[in-house]
Amino acid sequence: MGSNPQSSAKPREAVEALFPFLDLQAQFDGIRDEVMAAVSRVMASQQFILGPEVESFENEVAATVGTRAAVGCASGSDALLLSLLALGIGRGDEVLTTPFTFVATAGSAARLGARPVFVDIEPDTFNLNPHLVEAAIGSRTRAIVPVHLFGLACDLDPILNAADTRGISVIEDAAQAIGALYHGKPVGSFGTTGCFSFYPSKNLGGAGDGGLIATSDLKLADRLRVLRDHGSRRKNSYEVMGINSRLDALQAAFLRAKLRHLQEWTDGRRRVAERYRALFAEFSLDQRLKLPRSPTHCLHVYNQFTIRSLERDRLREFLAGRGIPTEIYYPLPLHLQPAFAGLGYRAGQFPEAEAASREVLSLPVYPELKEQHQVAVVRAIADFYGVAR
Ligand SMILES: Cc1ncc(COP(=O)(O)O)c(C=O)c1O
């Protein structure tokens, strides 16, 4: 078919996927006994809310991330919300962040009455462009929320510098990036707080919702603990207006069992990503598509392996016809979502985020993904582009 993408291809019927986009079943098969032992332990204790399992999990994550404290909560979204609440951010305040992210990154600020102020991304990392941040800082800016999207650290140094000189907080949205490194140090340990999600598809995925705030500010950690539990330190005493955002003991026990495997799973994801790179190079597809960048000063943990294609929608349909599952994160940047219409942004204001939304395609990436499946993915993409090896 030469170099012309399948422009004349008829729309194909989606066929049953050859393998799943994410295979949590395969992961569970490898840790069933450990998980069942953890569940039994909690059942035997009949302690379901907070308690020793949660405390142990918090300590273990703090040690992994390299912070002095960690506070478990009900979700990654609440980790962001609680961070802002604890810092007293709300009405009249501005929070700088990226429009190319999951809704909760900016939604947490908006929910508290603060104004999300969007700053465009870098096209090759999909992360907040640190060089645009400085100009967006105003007298009302109280926090910057860089996101380590898809498992790659945002370029934090210029952001931390800009924030530091002005007394602005940095809240890292590390929901997708547990274990990722920036200049050799774990993400989530640089900002005032680092926010993690244990949504099942994350690199450390729970058996339901869960989240955690990492911080080395012990006073702030104490405030976060009070805020996540109705503003209460003692029964029937409410010192501040809090919320109910506790981590369940069952969830913590499950996550503790999985945390012991995180390093080996991270290594597995990175191996799978490198195999994609080698296969794309073999087919010379690395000339036609943009592969995810992995700068040398970062350790990418590949919560997603996201390529860019100018023919993204047709490519995705073609792959579905071959039984290759893919996903689009994110098809519409936040400044164009109805929920943020009140902010008054228009199409064209963040051209890099908008272009990324049109071009990104996430391919299956998980430690259990078989080489033959990756070959099937890359061969199907090569067929779409009419490229022979
Ligand atoms: C970048 C980002 N921020 C925040 C969240 C919110 O986390 P959760 O789904 O645990 O509320 C997610 C995950 O969905 C995310 O990907």
The ligand as an SDF file (V2000), in Angstrom:
LIG
                    3D

 16 16  0  0  0  0  0  0  0  0999 V2000
   -3.5460   12.1860   36.5730 C   0  0  0  0  0  0  0  0  0  0  0  0
   -4.6040   11.7080   37.5220 C   0  0  0  0  0  0  0  0  0  0  0  0
   -4.9590   12.5010   38.5420 N   0  0  0  0  0  0  0  0  0  0  0  0
   -5.8810   12.1150   39.4330 C   0  0  0  0  0  0  0  0  0  0  0  0
   -6.5130   10.8990   39.3400 C   0  0  0  0  0  0  0  0  0  0  0  0
   -7.5850   10.5630   40.3040 C   0  0  0  0  0  0  0  0  0  0  0  0
   -7.3920    9.3680   40.9790 O   0  0  0  0  0  0  0  0  0  0  0  0
   -8.6350    8.4890   41.4590 P   0  0  0  0  0  0  0  0  0  0  0  0
   -9.2410    7.8390   40.2640 O   0  0  0  0  0  0  0  0  0  0  0  0
   -8.0160    7.5140   42.4080 O   0  0  0  0  0  0  0  0  0  0  0  0
   -9.5950    9.4060   42.1450 O   0  0  0  0  0  0  0  0  0  0  0  0
   -6.1550   10.0260   38.3000 C   0  0  0  0  0  0  0  0  0  0  0  0
   -6.7040    8.6690   38.1740 C   0  0  0  0  0  0  0  0  0  0  0  0
   -7.7310    8.3380   37.7510 O   0  0  0  0  0  0  0  0  0  0  0  0
   -5.2020   10.4460   37.3580 C   0  0  0  0  0  0  0  0  0  0  0  0
   -4.8570    9.6690   36.3270 O   0  0  0  0  0  0  0  0  0  0  0  0
  1  2  1  0
  2  3  1  0
  2 15  2  0
  3  4  2  0
  4  5  1  0
  5  6  1  0
  5 12  2  0
  6  7  1  0
  7  8  1  0
  8  9  2  0
  8 10  1  0
  8 11  1  0
 12 13  1  0
 12 15  1  0
 13 14  2  0
 15 16  1  0
M  END
$$$$
